[in-house]
């Protein structure tokens, strides 16, 4: 079980806080909370699933990338999502011309459907997930993630 909270940021944007027992639950809750913030969820049907995967240098940057990719798919592919299921979180080696580095890859499925302007109501538009004030720390109940939504 995860908890989430939205707070107005004094310098603009909306802070999104997620508290969850483990990394997979955290990813599921973060995507679901973003979708809940953006869309009236009672009319969104989880009829289709869409595979989403993203890399980052650590868990928090991989999660921001995943959130950003979900935003991109909603905008570019005209989709509306309701929930997310994390399939894997794994360490991978990224070998480029100059060096080798470890990265984290998060892969999962976003559940939703194509956008229908007759049914889907946008509550608050979000244009980006910002790195400002990005945090992922241990918490009494597991993990606490915080990021700012450009909304």
C-alpha positions in Angstrom: 0.0 0.0 0.0 1.3 3.4 -0.9 0.3 7.0 0.1 0.6 10.1 -2.0 0.2 13.8 -1.5 0.3 16.9 -3.6 1.5 20.2 -2.3 1.8 23.6 -3.9 5.4 24.6 -4.4 6.2 28.3 -3.4 8.3 28.9 -6.6 5.8 27.3 -8.9 4.7 23.8 -9.8 3.1 21.1 -7.7 5.1 18.8 -5.4 4.3 15.1 -5.6 5.2 13.0 -2.6 4.9 9.2 -2.6 5.5 7.0 0.4 5.7 3.2 -0.4 7.0 0.0 1.1 9.3 -0.9 -1.7 10.6 0.2 -5.1 8.0 -1.5 -7.2 5.1 -0.2 -5.1 6.7 3.2 -5.3 6.8 3.1 -9.2 3.2 1.9 -9.4 2.0 4.6 -7.0 3.9 7.4 -8.7 2.5 6.7 -12.1 -1.0 6.2 -10.7 -0.8 9.4 -8.7 0.3 11.4 -11.7 -2.6 10.1 -13.7 -5.0 10.8 -10.9 -3.7 14.3 -10.6 -4.2 14.9 -14.3 -7.4 13.1 -15.2 -10.9 12.4 -13.7 -10.4 8.7 -13.2 -14.0 7.5 -13.0 -14.3 7.5 -16.8 -10.9 6.0 -17.6 -11.1 2.3 -18.5 -8.1 0.0 -18.2 -8.9 -1.7 -21.5 -5.3 -1.7 -23.0 -1.8 -2.0 -21.6 1.2 -0.2 -22.9 4.8 -1.3 -22.2 6.9 1.5 -20.8 10.7 1.3 -20.0 13.2 3.9 -18.9 16.9 4.1 -17.8 18.5 6.3 -15.2 21.7 6.6 -13.3 19.9 5.8 -10.1 16.4 4.8 -9.1 15.1 8.4 -8.7 16.3 9.5 -12.1 14.9 6.4 -13.7 11.5 7.0 -12.1 11.5 10.6 -13.3 12.3 9.4 -16.8 9.5 6.8 -16.6 7.0 9.5 -15.4 8.2 11.8 -18.3 7.7 9.0 -20.8 4.2 8.4 -19.6 3.5 12.1 -20.0 4.9 12.0 -23.5 2.8 9.0 -24.4 -0.4 10.8 -23.1 0.4 13.9 -25.2 2.0 12.4 -28.3 -0.1 9.2 -28.6 -3.3 10.7 -27.2 -3.6 8.1 -24.4 -5.1 8.3 -20.9 -3.8 6.1 -18.2 -5.2 5.0 -14.9 -2.6 2.6 -13.3 0.8 1.1 -13.7 2.3 -2.3 -12.9 6.1 -2.5 -12.5 7.4 -5.7 -14.1 11.1 -5.2 -13.3 13.7 -2.9 -11.8 17.2 -4.0 -12.8 20.8 -2.9 -12.9 22.2 -2.8 -16.4 25.6 -1.9 -17.8 25.7 0.9 -20.4 28.8 0.7 -22.5 29.7 3.7 -24.6 32.8 4.8 -26.4 34.5 6.2 -23.3 33.4 4.3 -20.3 31.1 1.7 -18.7 28.5 2.7 -16.1 25.8 1.0 -14.2 22.2 2.2 -14.8 18.8 1.3 -13.5 16.1 0.2 -15.9 12.4 0.2 -14.9 10.0 -1.7 -17.1 6.3 -1.9 -16.6 2.8 -1.7 -18.1 0.6 1.4 -18.1 -3.1 0.6 -18.2 -5.6 2.9 -19.9 -7.1 3.7 -23.3 -7.1 6.1 -26.2 -8.1 9.6 -25.3 -11.8 10.3 -25.9 -12.7 14.1 -25.5 -16.4 13.1 -24.9 -15.5 11.0 -21.8 -12.1 12.0 -20.5 -11.9 15.2 -18.4 -8.5 16.8 -17.9 -8.2 18.1 -14.3 -4.8 19.7 -14.3 -2.4 19.6 -17.2 1.2 18.6 -16.5 3.9 19.5 -19.0 7.0 18.0 -17.3 8.4 16.2 -14.3 11.2 18.4 -13.0 14.5 17.4 -11.4 14.3 20.4 -9.0 14.1 19.1 -5.3 14.1 15.5 -6.6 14.5 13.2 -3.6 14.3 9.5 -2.8 15.1 8.6 0.8 14.4 5.8 3.3 11.2 6.4 5.3 9.7 4.7 8.4 7.2 3.0 6.0 9.8 2.1 3.3 10.7 4.8 0.8 9.8 8.5 0.3 9.9 10.0 -3.3 9.4 13.7 -4.0 9.5 15.5 -7.3 7.9 18.7 -8.7 5.4 18.6 -11.5 5.3 21.5 -13.9 1.6 22.0 -13.7 
